[in-house]
Amino acid sequence: MPVDATLPYDDQNIFAKILRREIPNRTVYEDEWALAFHDINPQAPIHILVIPKGAYVSWDDFSAHGSEAEIAGFIRAVGHVAREQGLVAPGYRLLANAGINSHQEVPHLHVHLFGGKALGPMLVR
């Protein structure tokens, strides 16, 4: 069910539980600002989710309320994961859904990192 990204953060969402180690994941990177792990339903050969450790629902929430250090740390973590996975030279796609019309499914900011094959053009229908 799509998430209304204007609602307050729900600390019972699946990513909050992953951050609290209540749900296991296949971690590929972690630092003080972010956690990156394999998606359980991959849409490409490489499909990694990168989430900030702070309680943010969406990009809007994060950009309005995150500290400069959190924002910089999260963005650096995304770049680090792309480099670590060998995706820079062949290319990769980043996707962040925000709100109902984008079909955001988890009320915690996250970036999907896709790669490992030619992904084709991005089409909006």
WOZIHU-V531207 format. One line per field, one symbol per residue. ss: DSSP state (~ for helix, > for strand, _ for the rest). burial: b if it has 9 or more other C-alpha atoms within 8 Angstrom, else e. A space follows every 50 residues. Layout:
ss = ???
burial = ???
This chain:
ss = _____________~~~~~~_______>>>>___>>>>>_______>>>>> >>______~~~~~~~__~~~~~~~~~~~~~~~~~________>>>_____ _________>>>>>>__________
burial = ebbebeeebeeebebbbbbeeeeeeebebbeebbbbbbeeebebbbbbbb bbbebbbbbebbeeebeeebbebbeebbeebbbeeebeeeebbeebbbbb eebbebbbbbbbbbbbeeeeeeeee
